[in-house]
């Protein structure tokens, strides 16, 4: 596989602003350094062999910009995010959820 196109800080901040316009919420970023760290973690996981695209996807947009079509959520993505928020699932579990949803469309 060719190297994926990773989201930039500028793109993430734009997506944040667009989400606020669309859904509301608090403006601003508490710590831009944490956002940069998360972006770097995804890149490191890919470059140093500790993850594939599904494991390092910080957002569905990452998959989309790299040519992977994620079908409409059947409820499994929502449930996975709720489980992550409640510490019942981790990123690896979320990767499994995404992979199953994408593979089910083939």
Order of alpha helices (4+ residues) and beta strands (2+ residues): alpha-alpha-alpha-alpha-alpha-alpha
